[in-house]
């Protein structure tokens, strides 16, 4: 991996070329510089919400009942049970 001034200027040039290409491609369709900025921010907002939705889908617990399980279990067992991951097999299945 490269570090230093050369790395900084290369990264800056790549980033600037992305925004120049973005502007050249979309400004005729969305109405100039402010239209491209609004489109970019809209796309980034939708992308971030999609990313959060997809990455959190595996963390939805199976059972949501505060008093159904009266026995005390350790934190790791509760987490594995809520995500349906079996540590023994590495496969996705309920622990109960």
C-alpha positions in Angstrom: 0.0 0.0 0.0 1.3 3.4 -0.9 1.4 6.3 1.5 2.5 9.9 1.4 2.0 12.8 -0.9 1.8 10.8 -4.1 -1.0 8.7 -2.6 -2.9 11.7 -1.5 -2.8 13.4 -4.9 -3.7 10.2 -6.7 -6.7 9.7 -4.5 -7.7 13.3 -4.9 -7.5 13.0 -8.7 -9.6 9.8 -8.7 -12.2 11.4 -6.5 -12.3 14.6 -8.6 -12.7 12.6 -11.8 -15.7 10.8 -10.3 -17.5 14.1 -9.6 -16.6 15.6 -13.0 -18.0 12.5 -14.7 -21.1 12.5 -12.5 -21.7 16.2 -13.4 -21.1 15.6 -17.1 -23.4 12.6 -17.2 -26.3 13.9 -15.2 -26.3 17.8 -15.4 -28.2 17.9 -18.7 -31.0 15.7 -17.2 -31.4 17.3 -13.8 -30.7 20.9 -14.4 -27.2 22.0 -13.7 -24.8 21.8 -10.8 -27.5 22.0 -8.0 -29.5 19.3 -9.7 -26.5 17.0 -9.8 -25.7 17.8 -6.1 -29.3 17.0 -5.2 -29.3 13.8 -7.2 -26.0 12.7 -5.6 -27.3 13.4 -2.1 -30.6 11.6 -2.8 -28.8 8.5 -4.2 -26.5 8.5 -1.1 -29.4 8.8 1.3 -31.3 5.9 -0.4 -28.1 3.8 -0.5 -27.4 4.3 3.2 -31.0 3.4 4.2 -30.8 0.3 2.0 -27.4 -0.7 3.5 -28.7 -0.4 7.1 -31.9 -2.4 6.2 -29.9 -5.2 4.6 -27.2 -5.5 7.2 -29.7 -5.4 10.1 -32.0 -8.1 8.7 -29.9 -10.8 10.3 -30.3 -9.2 13.7 -34.1 -9.5 13.9 -34.8 -11.7 16.9 -37.1 -14.7 16.5 -38.9 -14.4 19.8 -39.9 -11.0 21.2 -41.5 -11.9 24.5 -40.0 -10.4 27.7 -41.3 -13.0 30.1 -41.6 -16.2 28.0 -38.1 -17.5 28.8 -37.8 -17.4 32.5 -34.4 -19.2 32.8 -31.4 -17.0 32.9 -29.0 -17.4 30.0 -25.7 -15.8 29.2 -25.4 -13.0 26.7 -23.7 -15.1 24.0 -26.4 -17.7 24.0 -29.1 -15.1 23.8 -27.3 -13.4 20.8 -26.8 -16.7 19.0 -30.4 -17.7 19.6 -31.8 -14.4 18.3 -29.7 -14.6 15.1 -30.2 -18.4 14.6 -26.6 -19.2 14.3 -25.4 -22.5 15.7 -21.8 -22.4 16.9 -21.3 -26.1 16.6 -22.3 -26.5 12.9 -21.8 -23.0 11.6 -25.1 -23.3 9.8 -28.2 -21.2 10.2 -30.7 -22.9 12.5 -32.5 -22.3 15.8 -30.7 -23.3 18.9 -33.8 -24.4 20.9 
